[in-house]
Amino acid sequence: MVDLKGQYEGIKSEVNDAITEILESSAFINGPQVHAFQKELEDYLGVKHVIPCANGTDALQICMMGLGLQPGDEVITADFTFAATVEVIGLLNLTPVLVDVEPDTFNIDVAAIEKAITPKTKAIVPVHLFGQCANMDAIMALAEKHNLYVIEDNAQAIGATYTSSSGKKQKSGAIGHVASTSFFPSKNLGCYGDGGAIFTNDDELAHTIRGIVNHGMYTRYYHDVVGVNSRLDSIQAAVLRAKLPNLDTYNQKRWESAAKYSEALEGQEHIVVPKISCACGSIQNTCDCHVFHQYTLRILNGKRDGLVQHLNDNNVPCGVYYPVPLHKQKAYVDERYNEADFPVTNQLVKEVISLPMHTELDDEQINYITKLVIDFVNQ
Ligand SMILES: *Cc1c(COP(=O)(O)O)cnc(C)c1O
């Protein structure tokens, strides 16, 4: 699904030198690399504050702690996503409220959010799924109307640009009140272990969060709030510093591979290619509004599971993200949910398949994969 070895070859000497330097200096935690990376990411994203932390799941949890969400507060998020979002809501004894997604972008459905808002609702967590921003104009308007926080889960979309209807362009993660991201190795900006970060333009919230990630300390050994221990280590920061200047190029390569996949697969009766929701043009043009963390098809004729098998039999990895709606996961089932409220997610889990997507895909691989898909689905 990914080719991290191939990508490493391109930055090998830089990464190796930086890691050697850290080994020599022994500044493994909170070394200068961490602070330098934080500044460089703030500049890249155009946000005032980046707070690095240990992983993307911690980042989500720390956002919710920083906003002061309290047990019983309702947090609305998508039913069709990775479980980390709903997991941290549960860990903090907040009440998750899962809602359906849009069939074409796979992102949270704004009408469903609106329907789910109650007097207890405190926050909305849009997940920019597979690399494309949720409908942030509508989500921010809804949040303002109901006085809610917006926490962007940007784990899959770092580097994506969102163009609002006013024409304003912002990086994903710079739009809501606060955002989280993950540097898990297979993410678009991945390190060589675990890592994550929180972004915000709010000075006060940034200050609160800087204490929370460090055991609730604002002055050394004075613990003002209950915090956590969540750090990005210097070696991971060094890897990320080597990769960040290449992020736009990496995302561009993903885009180009996605365009080639879609060119080959578009128009097939039983296949739906991913929709690009921005105004930047067709998939044949370059564009920074979708960074294709995953390239995900819908297979409409019931052959999805067979296709998974067929691709695997031909040594092509693929993935089903995600096979079970969150509201049906054992850990998160709740009698409040009504099946009739999740028609799209319930359908998508049977239809979606993600093809290999990374910075090292070549035309031969894409041709081989698309031919296998077309032949199998039509046979
Ligand atoms: C990967 C991911 C996370 C969690 O990140 P980790 O660094 O693995 O903890 C959270 N949300 C989404 C949408 C993700 O894809």
The ligand as a Tripos MOL2 file, in Angstrom:
@<TRIPOS>MOLECULE
LIG
   15    15     1     0     0
SMALL
NO_CHARGES

@<TRIPOS>ATOM
      1 C1         -4.1620    7.7870   11.7700 C.3       1 LIG1
      2 C2         -5.3650    8.4940   12.2610 C.ar      1 LIG1
      3 C3         -5.5070    8.8940   13.6000 C.ar      1 LIG1
      4 C4         -4.5820    8.4560   14.6860 C.3       1 LIG1
      5 O1         -3.2630    8.7670   14.5360 O.3       1 LIG1
      6 P1         -2.1520    7.9060   15.3490 P.3       1 LIG1
      7 O2         -0.9170    8.7110   15.1600 O.co2     1 LIG1
      8 O3         -2.0810    6.5660   14.7230 O.co2     1 LIG1
      9 O4         -2.5770    7.8680   16.7770 O.co2     1 LIG1
     10 C5         -6.6150    9.6370   13.9510 C.ar      1 LIG1
     11 N1         -7.5580    9.9670   13.0380 N.ar      1 LIG1
     12 C6         -7.4690    9.5790   11.7540 C.ar      1 LIG1
     13 C7         -8.5450    9.9650   10.8120 C.3       1 LIG1
     14 C8         -6.3820    8.8270   11.3150 C.ar      1 LIG1
     15 O5         -6.3200    8.4420   10.0440 O.3       1 LIG1
@<TRIPOS>BOND
     1     1     2 1
     2     2     3 ar
     3     2    14 ar
     4     3     4 1
     5     3    10 ar
     6     4     5 1
     7     5     6 1
     8     6     7 2
     9     6     8 1
    10     6     9 1
    11    10    11 ar
    12    11    12 ar
    13    12    13 1
    14    12    14 ar
    15    14    15 1
@<TRIPOS>SUBSTRUCTURE
     1 LIG1         1 GROUP 0 **** ****
